[in-house]
Amino acid sequence: DTSQPRLSSLELYARMTFGSFSLRETDKMNPDERANLARAFRAAQEFAEHPHGWLVLSGAYGCGKTHLAASIGNYNRSRGLAPIFRSVPDLLDHLRSTFSPSSTVTYDEIFEEVRSARLLILDDLDTQNASPWAREKLYQIINHRYVARLPTVITSSLPTDDLDPRIRTRILDQTRCVVFPLSVPSY
């Protein structure tokens, strides 16, 4: 319907809550898929309540990863925490734009804000086509958060084996990170 105003990404993410997440009770899914979705929902709720370590939600496009990640962010925002939620492609574009002479913020300001956020949510960590500069910036952000033990949520449609090896080693550290694969069909 073109008569409705278009919502920005931030407005769309703001509408993604645990209350608006569908467990798809009426969808045609097998019992294992239904159970997987319910476990992912519970894992996201538990992380939202106690954001420690990392939660990585992986799975095919359209399976609910972004909705769960945004729900974690919105829940924490409602509790007074100011999480940063960024899609990785948008974050990289924003970082690049700071090099423009007309930029009102500096690269260092944005980079430090993201690196040190009390809760960072990175959506769509799919870096297979990223430039060397982009891969390096992502690694610097992720490595800083890993060393500093800062709560982080990551979504990715890539299998962990396809991630940059330096990032993969951080994500596969089971002492700090829970990788939750969603094995459900697209909405």
C-alpha positions in Angstrom: 0.0 0.0 0.0 1.7 3.2 -1.2 -0.6 5.5 0.8 1.1 4.5 4.0 4.3 6.4 5.0 7.4 4.3 4.8 9.1 3.5 8.1 12.8 4.0 8.6 14.9 1.0 9.7 15.1 2.4 13.2 11.3 2.6 13.4 10.9 -0.9 12.1 13.4 -2.3 14.6 11.7 -0.4 17.4 8.5 -2.4 16.7 10.4 -5.7 17.1 9.7 -6.9 20.6 9.3 -10.3 22.3 5.6 -9.6 22.4 5.4 -9.1 18.6 7.6 -12.2 17.8 5.6 -15.0 16.4 6.4 -18.6 17.4 4.4 -19.5 14.3 2.0 -22.0 16.0 -0.2 -22.1 12.8 2.7 -22.4 10.3 3.5 -25.7 8.8 6.7 -26.7 10.6 7.8 -30.0 11.9 8.2 -30.6 15.7 12.0 -30.1 15.6 11.6 -26.8 13.8 8.9 -25.6 16.3 11.1 -26.7 19.3 14.2 -24.9 17.8 12.3 -21.7 17.4 10.9 -21.9 20.9 14.5 -22.5 22.3 15.9 -19.6 20.3 13.1 -17.3 21.7 14.0 -18.4 25.2 17.7 -18.0 24.6 17.1 -14.4 23.4 14.8 -13.6 26.4 17.4 -15.0 28.8 20.2 -13.0 27.2 18.0 -9.8 27.3 17.4 -10.4 31.1 21.1 -10.9 31.8 23.3 -9.6 28.9 26.6 -11.2 29.6 28.9 -12.8 27.0 27.8 -13.1 23.4 24.8 -14.5 21.7 25.2 -15.4 18.0 22.0 -16.2 16.1 22.6 -17.9 12.8 20.3 -19.2 10.2 18.8 -18.6 6.8 17.4 -15.3 5.7 14.0 -14.6 7.1 14.0 -17.0 10.0 13.6 -14.4 12.8 17.2 -13.7 13.8 16.9 -9.9 13.4 13.6 -9.8 15.2 15.0 -11.6 18.2 18.1 -9.4 18.2 16.0 -6.2 18.0 13.8 -7.6 20.8 16.9 -8.0 23.0 17.8 -4.4 22.2 14.4 -3.0 22.8 13.9 -4.9 26.0 17.2 -3.4 27.4 16.3 0.1 26.1 13.1 -0.2 28.1 15.3 -0.9 31.2 17.4 2.2 30.7 20.3 0.6 29.0 21.2 2.3 25.7 22.2 -0.6 23.3 23.5 0.1 19.9 21.8 -1.9 17.1 23.5 -1.7 13.7 23.3 -3.7 10.6 26.9 -4.4 9.6 26.6 -3.0 6.1 25.0 0.2 7.4 27.7 0.5 10.1 30.5 0.2 7.6 28.8 2.8 5.4 28.5 5.1 8.3 32.1 4.6 9.3 33.2 5.3 5.7 31.0 8.4 5.5 32.9 10.0 8.4 35.8 10.6 6.0 33.8 13.0 4.0 34.7 16.7 4.6 31.0 17.5 5.3 30.7 14.8 8.1 29.6 16.3 11.4 31.1 13.4 13.4 34.6 11.9 13.3 35.5 8.4 12.5 37.1 8.0 16.0 33.8 9.1 17.7 31.7 6.6 15.9 34.2 3.8 16.1 34.7 4.2 19.8 31.0 4.5 20.5 30.4 1.1 18.7 33.5 -0.6 20.1 32.6 0.3 23.7 28.8 0.2 23.8 27.4 -1.4 26.9 25.4 -3.7 24.6 26.2 -4.0 20.9 23.9 -5.8 18.4 25.4 -6.4 15.0 22.9 -7.6 12.5 23.9 -9.4 9.3 27.6 -10.2 9.9 28.1 -11.6 6.5 31.5 -10.4 5.5 32.3 -12.7 2.6 32.2 -9.8 0.1 33.6 -7.1 2.4 36.7 -5.1 1.5 39.9 -5.7 3.4 39.3 -2.4 5.2 35.8 -3.4 6.2 37.0 -6.8 7.4 39.7 -5.1 9.5 37.3 -2.7 11.1 34.9 -5.5 12.0 37.7 -7.5 13.5 38.9 -4.5 15.5 35.4 -4.0 16.9 34.8 -7.7 17.6 38.3 -8.2 19.1 38.0 -5.2 21.4 34.6 -6.4 22.7 36.0 -10.0 23.1 39.0 -8.8 25.1 36.9 -6.4 27.2 34.1 -9.0 27.7 31.4 -6.6 26.6 27.9 -8.1 25.9 27.3 -8.6 22.2 24.6 -10.0 20.0 25.4 -11.0 16.4 23.2 -12.3 13.6 24.6 -14.0 10.6 23.2 -16.1 7.7 26.7 -17.6 7.1 27.9 -20.8 8.7 30.6 -20.1 11.2 33.1 -21.9 8.9 32.6 -19.1 6.3 33.4 -16.2 8.7 36.7 -14.5 8.8 39.0 -16.9 10.8 39.9 -14.2 13.3 36.3 -13.5 14.0 35.3 -17.2 14.0 37.8 -17.9 16.8 36.1 -15.3 19.0 32.6 -16.6 18.2 33.5 -20.2 18.8 34.9 -19.5 22.3 32.3 -21.4 24.3 33.4 -19.7 27.5 32.1 -16.4 26.2 29.7 -17.1 23.4 26.6 -19.1 22.7 26.0 -19.8 19.0 22.3 -20.6 18.4 21.5 -21.9 14.9 17.9 -21.3 13.9 16.8 -24.2 11.7 13.4 -23.0 10.7 12.0 -22.0 7.3 11.7 -18.3 6.3 8.7 -16.4 7.4 
